[in-house]
Amino acid sequence: MTTGGGPLNRTEMLSTFTYKLAFSEYDFSSASASAVIVLILSMILAFFYVRSQQARE
């Protein structure tokens, strides 16, 4: 988080956005929804990574 989100928060990462929602704005429902999106995206990326690694063997 070197730019602090940049102008109009254009470069803010989803994980820091989630953190700010939860602990700066106290909007826990939106933060938990954002965390679920991060989890789903991570699971999809992990699935394709494992699948590509198995294809190499």
N, CA, C and O atoms as CSV, one atom per row, in Angstrom:
chain,resi,resn,atom,element,x,y,z
A,1,MET,N,N,0.844,-1.160,0.000
A,1,MET,CA,C,0.000,0.000,0.000
A,1,MET,C,C,0.900,1.237,0.000
A,1,MET,O,O,0.912,2.013,0.956
A,2,THR,N,N,1.639,1.402,-1.073
A,2,THR,CA,C,2.557,2.527,-1.139
A,2,THR,C,C,1.885,3.811,-1.581
A,2,THR,O,O,2.336,4.892,-1.203
A,3,THR,N,N,0.815,3.732,-2.370
A,3,THR,CA,C,0.164,4.940,-2.856
A,3,THR,C,C,-1.054,5.316,-2.035
A,3,THR,O,O,-1.629,6.384,-2.246
A,4,GLY,N,N,-1.457,4.473,-1.113
A,4,GLY,CA,C,-2.636,4.770,-0.311
A,4,GLY,C,C,-3.924,4.734,-1.125
A,4,GLY,O,O,-4.921,5.342,-0.737
A,5,GLY,N,N,-3.909,4.041,-2.224
A,5,GLY,CA,C,-5.093,3.943,-3.066
A,5,GLY,C,C,-5.052,4.850,-4.275
A,5,GLY,O,O,-5.882,4.735,-5.176
A,6,GLY,N,N,-4.088,5.752,-4.295
A,6,GLY,CA,C,-3.948,6.637,-5.440
A,6,GLY,C,C,-5.089,7.632,-5.544
A,6,GLY,O,O,-5.902,7.753,-4.628
A,7,PRO,N,N,-5.148,8.339,-6.655
A,7,PRO,CA,C,-6.243,9.295,-6.809
A,7,PRO,C,C,-7.588,8.576,-6.948
A,7,PRO,O,O,-7.746,7.680,-7.778
A,8,LEU,N,N,-8.532,8.977,-6.137
A,8,LEU,CA,C,-9.884,8.396,-6.117
A,8,LEU,C,C,-9.878,6.892,-5.847
A,8,LEU,O,O,-10.779,6.182,-6.294
A,9,ASN,N,N,-8.880,6.403,-5.125
A,9,ASN,CA,C,-8.756,4.985,-4.744
A,9,ASN,C,C,-8.731,4.050,-5.957
A,9,ASN,O,O,-9.239,2.931,-5.875
A,10,ARG,N,N,-8.161,4.480,-7.060
A,10,ARG,CA,C,-8.128,3.675,-8.284
A,10,ARG,C,C,-7.153,2.510,-8.195
A,10,ARG,O,O,-7.342,1.510,-8.887
A,11,THR,N,N,-6.119,2.603,-7.371
A,11,THR,CA,C,-5.124,1.535,-7.306
A,11,THR,C,C,-5.210,0.726,-6.019
A,11,THR,O,O,-4.289,-0.023,-5.695
A,12,GLU,N,N,-6.288,0.869,-5.297
A,12,GLU,CA,C,-6.435,0.149,-4.031
A,12,GLU,C,C,-6.718,-1.328,-4.288
A,12,GLU,O,O,-7.528,-1.673,-5.148
A,13,MET,N,N,-6.052,-2.184,-3.545
A,13,MET,CA,C,-6.237,-3.627,-3.671
A,13,MET,C,C,-7.504,-4.038,-2.929
A,13,MET,O,O,-7.948,-3.356,-2.005
A,14,LEU,N,N,-8.079,-5.165,-3.351
A,14,LEU,CA,C,-9.325,-5.630,-2.747
A,14,LEU,C,C,-9.138,-5.990,-1.276
A,14,LEU,O,O,-10.051,-5.797,-0.472
A,15,SER,N,N,-7.977,-6.506,-0.921
A,15,SER,CA,C,-7.746,-6.874,0.479
A,15,SER,C,C,-7.656,-5.640,1.377
A,15,SER,O,O,-8.186,-5.659,2.487
A,16,THR,N,N,-7.007,-4.581,0.932
A,16,THR,CA,C,-6.948,-3.372,1.753
A,16,THR,C,C,-8.302,-2.663,1.783
A,16,THR,O,O,-8.653,-2.032,2.780
A,17,PHE,N,N,-9.055,-2.766,0.702
A,17,PHE,CA,C,-10.414,-2.220,0.678
A,17,PHE,C,C,-11.274,-2.918,1.727
A,17,PHE,O,O,-12.032,-2.270,2.449
A,18,THR,N,N,-11.151,-4.247,1.809
A,18,THR,CA,C,-11.904,-5.026,2.787
A,18,THR,C,C,-11.516,-4.625,4.206
A,18,THR,O,O,-12.378,-4.453,5.067
A,19,TYR,N,N,-10.225,-4.480,4.442
A,19,TYR,CA,C,-9.747,-4.078,5.773
A,19,TYR,C,C,-10.286,-2.706,6.164
A,19,TYR,O,O,-10.746,-2.509,7.289
A,20,LYS,N,N,-10.227,-1.764,5.233
A,20,LYS,CA,C,-10.725,-0.415,5.534
A,20,LYS,C,C,-12.227,-0.415,5.801
A,20,LYS,O,O,-12.704,0.303,6.679
A,21,LEU,N,N,-12.969,-1.217,5.047
A,21,LEU,CA,C,-14.411,-1.303,5.295
A,21,LEU,C,C,-14.696,-1.808,6.697
A,21,LEU,O,O,-15.554,-1.268,7.396
A,22,ALA,N,N,-13.983,-2.835,7.106
A,22,ALA,CA,C,-14.263,-3.466,8.391
A,22,ALA,C,C,-13.809,-2.614,9.570
A,22,ALA,O,O,-14.562,-2.427,10.526
A,23,PHE,N,N,-12.587,-2.097,9.509
A,23,PHE,CA,C,-12.014,-1.506,10.712
A,23,PHE,C,C,-11.925,0.013,10.695
A,23,PHE,O,O,-11.648,0.618,11.730
A,24,SER,N,N,-12.149,0.637,9.561
A,24,SER,CA,C,-12.178,2.104,9.541
A,24,SER,C,C,-13.608,2.632,9.460
A,24,SER,O,O,-13.964,3.609,10.118
A,25,GLU,N,N,-14.408,1.973,8.649
A,25,GLU,CA,C,-15.785,2.429,8.456
A,25,GLU,C,C,-16.797,1.598,9.238
A,25,GLU,O,O,-17.982,1.933,9.257
A,26,TYR,N,N,-16.350,0.519,9.884
A,26,TYR,CA,C,-17.205,-0.363,10.678
A,26,TYR,C,C,-18.388,-0.908,9.883
A,26,TYR,O,O,-19.487,-1.065,10.414
A,27,ASP,N,N,-18.149,-1.192,8.614
A,27,ASP,CA,C,-19.177,-1.773,7.747
A,27,ASP,C,C,-18.839,-3.257,7.569
A,27,ASP,O,O,-18.319,-3.677,6.535
A,28,PHE,N,N,-19.148,-4.025,8.596
A,28,PHE,CA,C,-18.730,-5.421,8.630
A,28,PHE,C,C,-19.466,-6.291,7.617
A,28,PHE,O,O,-18.904,-7.278,7.140
A,29,SER,N,N,-20.688,-5.957,7.281
A,29,SER,CA,C,-21.421,-6.783,6.318
A,29,SER,C,C,-20.813,-6.663,4.916
A,29,SER,O,O,-20.649,-7.666,4.221
A,30,SER,N,N,-20.487,-5.456,4.511
A,30,SER,CA,C,-19.848,-5.277,3.204
A,30,SER,C,C,-18.435,-5.852,3.204
A,30,SER,O,O,-17.985,-6.403,2.199
A,31,ALA,N,N,-17.743,-5.723,4.323
A,31,ALA,CA,C,-16.393,-6.270,4.417
A,31,ALA,C,C,-16.406,-7.795,4.336
A,31,ALA,O,O,-15.524,-8.388,3.714
A,32,SER,N,N,-17.383,-8.424,4.949
A,32,SER,CA,C,-17.445,-9.882,4.882
A,32,SER,C,C,-17.825,-10.346,3.478
A,32,SER,O,O,-17.342,-11.380,3.018
A,33,ALA,N,N,-18.677,-9.601,2.801
A,33,ALA,CA,C,-19.004,-9.940,1.413
A,33,ALA,C,C,-17.772,-9.792,0.526
A,33,ALA,O,O,-17.533,-10.623,-0.350
A,34,SER,N,N,-17.005,-8.756,0.748
A,34,SER,CA,C,-15.771,-8.556,-0.001
A,34,SER,C,C,-14.767,-9.675,0.291
A,34,SER,O,O,-14.060,-10.127,-0.611
A,35,ALA,N,N,-14.705,-10.115,1.528
A,35,ALA,CA,C,-13.796,-11.203,1.898
A,35,ALA,C,C,-14.199,-12.512,1.224
A,35,ALA,O,O,-13.335,-13.299,0.838
A,36,VAL,N,N,-15.484,-12.748,1.083
A,36,VAL,CA,C,-15.960,-13.949,0.388
A,36,VAL,C,C,-15.557,-13.894,-1.086
A,36,VAL,O,O,-15.179,-14.913,-1.665
A,37,ILE,N,N,-15.636,-12.717,-1.687
A,37,ILE,CA,C,-15.203,-12.577,-3.082
A,37,ILE,C,C,-13.719,-12.871,-3.212
A,37,ILE,O,O,-13.302,-13.545,-4.154
A,38,VAL,N,N,-12.911,-12.372,-2.272
A,38,VAL,CA,C,-11.475,-12.655,-2.286
A,38,VAL,C,C,-11.234,-14.157,-2.139
A,38,VAL,O,O,-10.378,-14.718,-2.824
A,39,LEU,N,N,-11.975,-14.801,-1.260
A,39,LEU,CA,C,-11.833,-16.242,-1.062
A,39,LEU,C,C,-12.169,-17.011,-2.336
A,39,LEU,O,O,-11.427,-17.911,-2.730
A,40,ILE,N,N,-13.265,-16.670,-2.974
A,40,ILE,CA,C,-13.670,-17.373,-4.197
A,40,ILE,C,C,-12.639,-17.172,-5.307
A,40,ILE,O,O,-12.284,-18.123,-6.004
A,41,LEU,N,N,-12.162,-15.948,-5.472
A,41,LEU,CA,C,-11.133,-15.699,-6.489
A,41,LEU,C,C,-9.852,-16.479,-6.198
A,41,LEU,O,O,-9.227,-17.017,-7.111
A,42,SER,N,N,-9.469,-16.539,-4.931
A,42,SER,CA,C,-8.272,-17.303,-4.549
A,42,SER,C,C,-8.448,-18.787,-4.815
A,42,SER,O,O,-7.517,-19.453,-5.268
A,43,MET,N,N,-9.635,-19.308,-4.537
A,43,MET,CA,C,-9.891,-20.727,-4.771
A,43,MET,C,C,-9.869,-21.051,-6.269
A,43,MET,O,O,-9.365,-22.100,-6.669
A,44,ILE,N,N,-10.408,-20.163,-7.084
A,44,ILE,CA,C,-10.389,-20.381,-8.535
A,44,ILE,C,C,-8.961,-20.367,-9.052
A,44,ILE,O,O,-8.576,-21.237,-9.833
A,45,LEU,N,N,-8.171,-19.386,-8.625
A,45,LEU,CA,C,-6.771,-19.327,-9.055
A,45,LEU,C,C,-5.989,-20.550,-8.582
A,45,LEU,O,O,-5.175,-21.090,-9.331
A,46,ALA,N,N,-6.227,-20.989,-7.357
A,46,ALA,CA,C,-5.532,-22.166,-6.833
A,46,ALA,C,C,-5.921,-23.422,-7.613
A,46,ALA,O,O,-5.076,-24.277,-7.880
A,47,PHE,N,N,-7.184,-23.531,-7.973
A,47,PHE,CA,C,-7.637,-24.687,-8.747
A,47,PHE,C,C,-6.904,-24.783,-10.074
A,47,PHE,O,O,-6.395,-25.843,-10.437
A,48,PHE,N,N,-6.855,-23.666,-10.798
A,48,PHE,CA,C,-6.188,-23.693,-12.094
A,48,PHE,C,C,-4.673,-23.870,-11.959
A,48,PHE,O,O,-4.047,-24.477,-12.828
A,49,TYR,N,N,-4.082,-23.356,-10.894
A,49,TYR,CA,C,-2.660,-23.549,-10.664
A,49,TYR,C,C,-2.345,-25.023,-10.413
A,49,TYR,O,O,-1.420,-25.575,-11.009
A,50,VAL,N,N,-3.112,-25.652,-9.534
A,50,VAL,CA,C,-2.883,-27.072,-9.238
A,50,VAL,C,C,-3.115,-27.915,-10.484
A,50,VAL,O,O,-2.368,-28.858,-10.748
A,51,ARG,N,N,-4.123,-27.585,-11.232
A,51,ARG,CA,C,-4.412,-28.317,-12.460
A,51,ARG,C,C,-3.279,-28.189,-13.481
A,51,ARG,O,O,-2.935,-29.165,-14.148
A,52,SER,N,N,-2.702,-27.002,-13.606
A,52,SER,CA,C,-1.590,-26.829,-14.551
A,52,SER,C,C,-0.335,-27.550,-14.057
A,52,SER,O,O,0.452,-28.042,-14.865
A,53,GLN,N,N,-0.144,-27.616,-12.743
A,53,GLN,CA,C,1.015,-28.317,-12.209
A,53,GLN,C,C,0.875,-29.831,-12.390
A,53,GLN,O,O,1.866,-30.522,-12.630
A,54,GLN,N,N,-0.326,-30.335,-12.278
A,54,GLN,CA,C,-0.546,-31.760,-12.496
A,54,GLN,C,C,-0.384,-32.131,-13.961
A,54,GLN,O,O,0.022,-33.252,-14.267
A,55,ALA,N,N,-0.687,-31.234,-14.856
A,55,ALA,CA,C,-0.543,-31.499,-16.280
A,55,ALA,C,C,0.924,-31.600,-16.677
A,55,ALA,O,O,1.246,-32.278,-17.653
A,56,ARG,N,N,1.809,-30.953,-15.956
A,56,ARG,CA,C,3.252,-30.997,-16.243
A,56,ARG,C,C,3.873,-32.315,-15.828
A,56,ARG,O,O,4.921,-32.695,-16.351
A,57,GLU,N,N,3.255,-33.013,-14.906
A,57,GLU,CA,C,3.851,-34.263,-14.395
A,57,GLU,C,C,3.588,-35.435,-15.268
A,57,GLU,O,O,4.027,-36.544,-14.963
